[in-house]
Amino acid sequence: MKLGGIEAGGTKVVCGIGNENGHVLERVSFPTTTPEETIDRVLSFFKEKELDAIGVGSFGPVDLDKTSETYGYITTTPKKQWSHYNFWGELKKHFSIPIGFDTDVNAAALGETQWGAAQNVDSCIYITVGTGIGVGAVVEGKLLHGMSHPEMGHILIQRHPEDSFAGNCPFHHDCLEGMAAGPAIEKRWGKSGVELEQQRKVWELEAFYLAQALMNYILILSPKKIIMGGGVMKQKQLFPLIYQQLATMLNGYVQVEQLAHINEYIVSPGLGNNAGLCGALALAKLEMECTKM
């Protein structure tokens, strides 16, 4: 089985070829620019590859209702050029094969359950903390969908009493993404996260916001594994600070074995930098299986 995967992020797009076992055989990446330029590069990469299916994990929000006239569209994204863009439909013009479509974080969560850090459980959440904050979820072995898809990166959180930053989300200002995504860190402190690596106060504040989010996710979804990726989470000093803050916030209320071994419960992606791409391959495989049914 020869599968194509597209991880379409707000900053860059990763395209790859892989198989049904999640092995990446070929991989390229390039900046996310205009839809026309970006899709042209995607099409050029996959041209004459003779694929069985393609999976797309896209930044969002996106329309995942297959009965909708705008299924496969990117909808109200802050990336104005991509607003209401027919991503899935444009690909279908060029490929007469099954094309799976979901959010980038749902794809990554699916990939991690099949081949990564969540292989031994039937529920997990995948959180990316980077240019934005997104969360995908697998519940009882299935991707979580409802009237739309989860938008857990935009939950409301309590402001730290010493934080006067207004927030950076164009829709909600001081939601989780507005307070804790990469651009929020840079705007608050005047430097990028990489330049602030040795500033403990920066990461204690970041952990305060991320731990609040994790507490909410644990209380609502009760995932059996939490996977945290994205550029901000490459600051490895964040994990211990999050563990500490989360334990304080939960205050012993949730008594489960996983929280007694929190460093094994909240982890980095098992698939590393290929979590999103492998997730797209998993979407391609799933779509192909569904088409055969």
Secondary structure, DSSP 8 states (H G I E B T S, - for coil): --EEEEEE-SSEEEEEEE-TT--EEEEEEEE---HHHHHHHHHHHHTT---SEEEEEE-S-B---TTSTTTTEE-S-SSGGGTTEEHHHHHHTT--S-EEEEEHHHHHHHHHHHHSTTTT-S-EEEEEESSSEEEEEEETTEE--SSS---GGG-B----TT------BTTTBSBHHHHHSHHHHHHHHSS-TGGGTT-HHHHHHHHHHHHHHHHHHHHHH--S-EEEESSGGG-TTHHHHHHHHHHHHHTT-S--HHHHTHHHHEE--TTGGGHHHHHHHHHHHHHHHHHH-
